[in-house]
């Protein structure tokens, strides 16, 4: 199954069965792979973004910041870490599993990697899954919009909804940078809306 295939949400019910390889279906705007994400922020948060990503016509990027690698540069294990960190920083106590998968799809659309992120988060005690819902166990973690969300001008496509953006919002986690997002989508991804 390719990175662009969507997960069958019923496959993530926590019963331990792997998703059926034939169950994926495309979802349009969010079917972007890792190359559709802009590279990480330069030290100047408002810097003009000018160099295009190698195989991406719609998204531009800049050299990655040493503290926040870009999504395109992350390997499988690093994507799992980024997905777990995203779940650990959700600002909601409970949400339907489908909404959790919607957020994870900003990291990857591969069903096997999505499942690995959920399983790893559950093993580490970051989340609990029960009856089609996911409960977060935040322990006081949250994203600071002042220091962890940076805005950059450029020609972007929202990682969540696919809308064209002239200003991209990027979330800096320890394990990498996630984005670009529009102003509403960044809040939805983090559980503030």
Buried (B, 14 or more C-beta within 10 A) or exposed (E): BEBBBBBBBEBBEBEEEEBEEEBBEEBEEBBBBBEBBBBBBBEEEEBEBEEBBEEBEBBBBBEBBEEBBBBBBBEEEBBBBBBBBBBBBBBBEBBEBBBBBBBBBBBBBBBBBBBBBBBBBBEEEBBBBEEEBBEBBBEEEBBEBEEBBBBBBBBBBBBBBBEEBEEBBBBBBEBBBBBBBBEBBBBBBBBBE
